[in-house]
Amino acid sequence: LGVILYEMLCGDPPFRGENPVEVALRHAQETPTSPRAVNQAVPRALEGIVLKGLGKRPVDRYPSVKAMLVDLRAV
């Protein structure tokens, strides 16, 4: 869901590659460009939600969609 939100706000996915394996490797090894660096109209609070949704480790991400929805509604 973090990837979808990122693409909606920025117009491009957070990671690109020539094939799905390259995209997966970039996702595992690289930090995405900040949504606000791509689109300054993105509120900081929303950027935080997106970046949390893109966390590398499961512990860094939302534990559920419901938890993410609580933050989205607050923004």
Contacts in CASP RR format, 6 or more apart in sequence:
PFRMAT RR
TARGET T0000
AUTHOR 0000-0000-0000
METHOD contacts of the structure
MODEL  1
LGVILYEMLCGDPPFRGENPVEVALRHAQETPTSPRAVNQAVPRALEGIV
LKGLGKRPVDRYPSVKAMLVDLRAV
1 53 0 8 1.000
1 65 0 8 1.000
1 68 0 8 1.000
2 50 0 8 1.000
2 53 0 8 1.000
2 54 0 8 1.000
3 13 0 8 1.000
3 14 0 8 1.000
3 54 0 8 1.000
5 49 0 8 1.000
5 50 0 8 1.000
5 53 0 8 1.000
6 13 0 8 1.000
6 14 0 8 1.000
6 32 0 8 1.000
6 35 0 8 1.000
6 50 0 8 1.000
6 54 0 8 1.000
7 13 0 8 1.000
7 14 0 8 1.000
9 35 0 8 1.000
9 38 0 8 1.000
9 39 0 8 1.000
9 42 0 8 1.000
9 46 0 8 1.000
9 50 0 8 1.000
10 33 0 8 1.000
10 35 0 8 1.000
10 38 0 8 1.000
10 39 0 8 1.000
10 42 0 8 1.000
11 38 0 8 1.000
11 39 0 8 1.000
12 38 0 8 1.000
13 23 0 8 1.000
14 27 0 8 1.000
14 32 0 8 1.000
14 33 0 8 1.000
14 54 0 8 1.000
15 23 0 8 1.000
15 26 0 8 1.000
15 27 0 8 1.000
15 30 0 8 1.000
15 32 0 8 1.000
16 23 0 8 1.000
16 26 0 8 1.000
17 23 0 8 1.000
17 26 0 8 1.000
28 56 0 8 1.000
32 51 0 8 1.000
32 54 0 8 1.000
34 47 0 8 1.000
34 51 0 8 1.000
35 42 0 8 1.000
35 46 0 8 1.000
35 47 0 8 1.000
35 50 0 8 1.000
35 51 0 8 1.000
36 42 0 8 1.000
36 44 0 8 1.000
36 47 0 8 1.000
42 50 0 8 1.000
43 75 0 8 1.000
45 71 0 8 1.000
45 74 0 8 1.000
45 75 0 8 1.000
46 72 0 8 1.000
46 75 0 8 1.000
49 68 0 8 1.000
49 71 0 8 1.000
49 72 0 8 1.000
49 75 0 8 1.000
52 60 0 8 1.000
52 61 0 8 1.000
52 62 0 8 1.000
52 68 0 8 1.000
52 71 0 8 1.000
53 61 0 8 1.000
53 62 0 8 1.000
53 68 0 8 1.000
54 61 0 8 1.000
55 61 0 8 1.000
62 68 0 8 1.000
62 71 0 8 1.000
END
